[in-house]
């Protein structure tokens, strides 16, 4: 059974940093592109970043470029999101998501339960 | 980026009746390489992550009831629930995966 379990969320002040983790199990982690998708309270879904199987390609939504860094550790079956210079508008539930096959251009087939990040003074 | 626009923003339908949600993309999501529309539909219930219902615009995910169907091509797509059940109350999102992923704003479906 595919499982994605996020951790690392919490309350942080504007300008602060936070590192999210996603522990993956039930599939060959190194075979899939992985993504972070966020959802602000009461709002819709926004893709944040994704990373290729070997970490050689990474893409970000414009609003987080230069502030967030996605990474992965295939030996540990883990995905990460380093978030720096956090802003109030980054407040959201952050989901770890896996696409349906090894290609990047596929739907999100599996989602974690999410971890809440709150940016507030 | 491809902009996805859903209509309506909210919808109230009687139990047993048909519900129709539309999704339009700002450019075609039909791939010339595989002749498939890179379009998915998700259902999200309160406090839960999204769940994929439909991918490739019209392929139903395993385990999804057959009252859910997807149609359309190019830039215009539709999710149809043929006979609304109480458990279908949720927010529905379309998403394109032709390029960096983008979602529609969501359609809230309620019981009339």
Interface residues (C-beta under 8 A of the other chain):
Chain A: X35 X37 X44 X45 X46 X47 X50 X59 X61 X95 X99 X100 X105 X106 X107 X108 X109 X111 X112 X113 X114
Chain B: X31 X38 X40 X42 X44 X48 X49 X50 X51 X52 X55 X61 X93 X95 X97 X98 X99 X100 X101 X102 X103 X104 X105 X106
